[in-house]
Amino acid sequence: MDFWELLGVFGGLALFLHGMQMMSSGLEAAAGNQMKSVLERLTSNRFLGILVGTLITTAVQSSSATTVMVVGFVNAGMMTLNQAVWLIMGANVGKTTTGLLIALDVGALAPLVAFVGVALMVFTKKARLQHIGQLLAGLGILFVGMDMMSAAMEPLREVPAFVNLMATLSNPILGILFGALFTALIQSSAASLGILQTLAAAGVVGLSGSVYILFGLNIGTCITAVLASFGTSKEAQRTTCIHVLFNLIGTAIFTIAVTFFPLTQWIESAVPSPMAQFAAMHVLFNLATTVLLIPFGNTLAGLAARMLPDRTQPEAAEAEHGMRLVYLTPLSAAGKDGGLGVSAIVVGQLRNELRRMLEMARQNVNASFGAVMTRDISPLERMEQREAYIDFLNREISRYISHLITIETNEQGSSVVSSFFAISGNIERIGDHADNLAGYTRLLTEKDIPFSTFAQEELRQMRDISLRAVSALLSGEAGSAHWLSQVAQLEQKIDDMTADFRREQLIRMRDGVCSDEACILYSELLTDFERIGDHVLNIAQELNKAQTAL
């Protein structure tokens, strides 16, 4: 193989991978959030779960994206481990459609498909049509890349070193390891299968000699979900474990079947096209493994739970002493580069992390009003620790979202994470106002500044409605239009109370009931009270926007 032929191989591979990425991105942008909604509304019916997993993976042409979504939903508590089993099985069935599509050998139509797709992207203004155009352009480019690779790889039949390599990889262990490592490297079993089919079309490899590589690529495709599970909950990690177990069990079963039965010969005699032979074996592998494991779905979940047991209580308690992100998976560790999987996994993680941050702010609001009313400075140290934790979470969440926005390919996904960015900032401001209130306690105590009985009663009313407002953000109805109206009413009530209390304060000042220092502090306190209400409403509006986008 000379330099130009090698260049053709790499050029064709580049087009093939780029075409796959365009297809996935285009379809995700056109329908990604609807797919996520379908997953969120899943029932516990195993056959429905398998069907939904199959359809979504067929649509996005990526079992990794579907599996990462499932990991994210389990981590967010929106799906149980037992539900995830069926979706993962469906994802493994759905990933076979790429090989079937390539086996149709419609390369002659590739330029036309690519032209139609580019025309839609360039000459239409509707976003949805542009996304469909991106999908079609990606499909066309994929087949152009396939043709380039096939033409460039034909001379490999005459290269002794390559022929010897393929002969070596006919060994079951070596073939499986090579397929798994290569697929893990490029993080796409569909791309690995496409390359195998291209080699088959060029007459370089046959099914009998390369079937173990085919089995190995099913294991290698698990790497994306494995990386995505770093830093997630134990249940989410068990979901990834089920994905790995499914493919390991399938590989073991089919390795035994191919070794002791003429399975590859049967397929080669029944299917004349070399490309279709690999596609048929890929379908048989995943479909048969799914059928065999359906009765054992709950057993797989139990096995994953035993393999990844819960941490002991002392370890969990020890972890709580340090500041850390509990739910968010570092983007670099997960190896994410945008797309459907990213949106799905981070939305649930961000929501949980923000709820945790908001609960800390609620505790500080409650403690700060209590400290002012009782003039007790003993809770202030704990409050300051929580305030430092809130600042830490805001900084880490903001950094996380800033990175995510730069790689998010979906407009609706970008809108959701942008809302979460604003929510994090507003929660941090609530924490600041609670910290201000706590600071007044020290002044009241050090200078022995008295509040009148009327002011103390007003403080109790402020605390009660502030807690009602912040607690409403943690409600299960958060995000709905009716809920937003209720929060807006609470915020208006805070504004009305602030105005009333300022008038009452002026009357007390005129009557000489309160001292100058007490009046100044009380006025500052009212300002913080009002600002808490403003930030609560801001958070509610952003939650509503995010819920609408989802």
VOTI-716451 format. One record per residue (C-alpha): residue in one letter; x, y, z. Coordinates in steps of 0.05 Angstrom, whole numbers, plus 5000, padded with zeros to 4 digits. Layout:
BEGIN
aXYZ/...
//
This chain:
BEGIN
m500050005000/d503150664978/f502451355010/w496451574968/e492550944984/l494051035058/l491751755052/g485251505021/v484151045081/f485051605132/g480952095090/g475251605083/l475451455158/a475252195173/l469152295129/f465851675158/l466751905230/h464752625214/g458552375178/m456551965239/q457552565284/m453353005238/m447752495237/s447552435312/s448053185325/g442753355273/l437752855300/e439253035372/a438153775357/a431553615320/a428553145371/g433253045430/n428853335484/q422752945460/m426852305467/k428952495537/s421652615555/v419851915530/l425251625574/e423052015635/r415851765627/l417751025622/t413750515660/s416649905693/n414349455635/r420449085610/f418149005538/l416349745532/g423149925561/i426749485510/l422549785454/v423850505475/g431250375483/t431450055414/l427650625380/i431651185412/t438350855396/t436050725325/a434251465319/v440651765347/q445051205319/s448851155385/s447850645440/s452951045480/a448451665480/t442451255503/t446450905557/v449351565582/m442251845586/v440051245627/v446051325674/g444052055683/f436751905698/v438551365748/n443451835781/a438052375785/g433151885816/m428351935757/m429051195739/t430250565779/l435850075766/n430849545745/q427850015693/a434850165667/v436149435652/w430949415597/l433150065566/i440249815563/m438049175529/g434049595479/a440050045466/n444249435448/v438949205399/g438149905369/k445649995356/t445349445303/t441549885254/t447750265232/g450849625207/l444449435171/l444150125139/i451350055114/a449949345089/l444549615042/d450349885001/v446950514977/g453550874965/a451451064894/l446151524924/a450851834974/p452552454934/l445152594923/v443452494996/a449152945017/f447053484966/v439853484992/g442253535063/v447054115049/a441554475008/l436954435068/m442354695114/v444255275069/f437755495035/t432555405090/k431555845151/k427355385194/a431755085248/r428254415245/l429354345170/q436654535180/h437453985232/i434253485184/g439053735130/q444853615177/l442352905188/l441952765113/a448553105098/g451852675152/l448852045121/g451352225053/i458352395078/l458451745116/f457451335052/v462351755013/g467551595067/m465650855063/d466850854988/m473651204997/m475850705050/s473550105009/a477350324947/a483650484986/m483549845026/e483149354967/p490849324959/l491249075032/r489448385005/e496448344976/v500148605038/p503047995075/a503848375142/f496448565143/v494247865122/n498447575178/l495448075228/m488447865209/a490347135216/t493047275286/l486647635305/s482647015287/n484846775356/p478746885402/i482347245458/l486647685414/g480747855368/i476148045425/l481548465458/f483248825393/g475848975378/a474649225449/l480849665452/f479849965383/t472550125397/a474250415465/l479250865430/i474351155380/q468351075427/s463650825372/s461750105358/a458050335296/a464450635268/s468450005285/l463249565251/g463250035191/i470749955184/l470049195188/q464649205135/t468949645091/l474749145096/a469848595080/a467248955019/a474449034995/g475548285004/v480848405057/v477248035115/g471947505121/l466847375175/s470046725198/g476847045210/s474347695242/v468147485280/y471747555347/i473548275331/l466148385321/f464648095389/g469948535421/l467249185394/n460849055433/i465049065497/g469049675475/t462850105465/c461550075541/i467450555553/t463251185543/a458250985596/v463750765643/l467151445637/a460451795645/s459151425711/f465251705746/g462952115806/t455651905800/s451451535851/k452350795865/e445750645828/a448251005766/q454850625769/r450949975774/t447250175711/t453850205674/c455749545706/i449549225676/h451449495607/v458349175613/l455548515640/f450548475582/n456148515530/l460948065568/i455647525575/g453747595502/t461047545481/a462146925523/i455946585495/f457546735422/t464946575429/i462845875453/a457645825398/v462546015343/t467945555370/f463644925375/f458345055322/p458945275248/l455145915263/t459346355217/q458845855160/w451345855166/i451146615161/e456046615103/s451846115064/a445246465079/v447747185066/p451747285002/s454248005015/p460548045059/m458148705088/a451348415104/q454547815137/f457748255190/a451248635199/a447347985207/m452147715259/h451848385296/v444248355297/l444247625318/f449147765375/n445148325406/l438148065392/a439747365417/t443347615479/t437348065495/v432347485487/l436647035530/l437447545585/i430347815589/p428347305642/f434547495682/g433948255681/n432648325755/t438247825768/l443048275729/a440948865772/g442148455835/l448848225810/a450948945795/a448749145866/r453148595896/m459048785852/l458349525872/p455749515944/d453850145981/r459250496021/t459350376096/q456250906139/p462751156169/e465651276099/a459451656078/a459552076141/e466952236132/a465752466061/e460552976084/h465653376125/g469253646063/m466554116010/r465053725947/l460253645889/v455853045906/y452052955841/l455953285785/t460652865743/p466853245721/l466253355645/s473553175634/a472852525671/a466652325633/g469952475567/k463952845542/d463953275480/g456853525477/g450553215449/l444552825473/g448252435528/v451153055559/s444453415563/a441052825594/i446152655646/v447753365670/v440653635675/g438853145730/q445653235764/l445253995762/r438153985789/n440153555848/e446353965863/l442254605861/r437054315907/r442554135956/m445354845951/l438355145960/e437054726022/m443355016053/a440955716037/r434155556068/q437455316132/n441555956136/v435456396125/n431856046182/a437956066228/s439456796213/f432557056229/g432656616291/a439356906313/v436857626304/m430457486343/t433957126401/r440657516398/d444156846402/i450856846366/s452356096378/p449355866311/l453356376272/e459655956264/r455655386233/m452055886188/e458656166164/q460955466146/r454655346106/e455456026072/a462555826052/y459855176025/i454455545985/d459855995955/f463955375938/l458055035904/n456355665865/r463455735841/e464054995820/i457154965788/s458455615750/r465155355725/y461854695705/i456155045667/s460955525633/h464754935605/l458454565586/i455455145548/t461455165502/i460454435480/e452854365483/t450154255413/n442754295429/e439354975433/q434154745484/g439654405525/s443655055525/s437455435548/v436454955607/v443554995632/s443555755623/s437455775669/f441155345719/f447055825716/a442356395736/i439155975791/s445955825822/g447656565825/n440956745857/i441656205909/e448556475926/r445457165935/i440156895982/g445856606023/d449257286024/h443057626050/a442257096104/d449557226122/n448057976127/l442257826174/a446957406218/g451857976220/y446558436250/t446157946309/r453358116329/l451958866326/l445558786367/t449258376419/e455658786422/k452159456427/d446059206465/i441259516415/p433959366432/f428359226383/s421259416403/t415958896415/f412759096348/a419259006310/q420358316341/e413458096319/e414858356249/l421357956249/r417457326263/q412857466205/m418857596160/r422056936179/d415656546167/i414256806098/s421556786077/l421756046096/r415255926059/a418056255996/v424755885997/s421455226014/a416655315955/l422755265909/l423954565937/s416854355924/g415353755879/e411054215836/a416954675821/g416954905749/s409454885734/a405555505715/h400855445775/w406755385822/l410155995791/s403856395804/q403956185877/v411256385885/a409857055852/q404357175902/l409057025959/e414257515931/q408858045925/k406857915996/i414158026017/d414158695979/d407658896012/m410158706081/t416659096070/a412759716051/d408059636111/f413759516160/r417560126135/r411360556148/e410660256217/q418060396229/l417161126210/i411461176260/r415760876315/m421461346297/r416661946302/d413961696368/g421061576395/v419660836407/c426160596374/s433260856378/d437061136319/e441760526315/a435860046320/c432260416263/i438460386218/l439459636230/y432059486221/s431959866155/e437959456131/l434458826154/l428259006114/t432559106052/d435458406059/f428558116071/e425958436007/r431958205967/i430957485989/g423957515959/d426657805894/h431757245887/v426556725903/l422156985845/n428256995799/i429656265814/a422356075804/q422156415736/e428556065714/l425955395738/n419655505698/k423755665636/a427955045645/q421754605655/t418554895592/a424854755551/l425154045576/
//
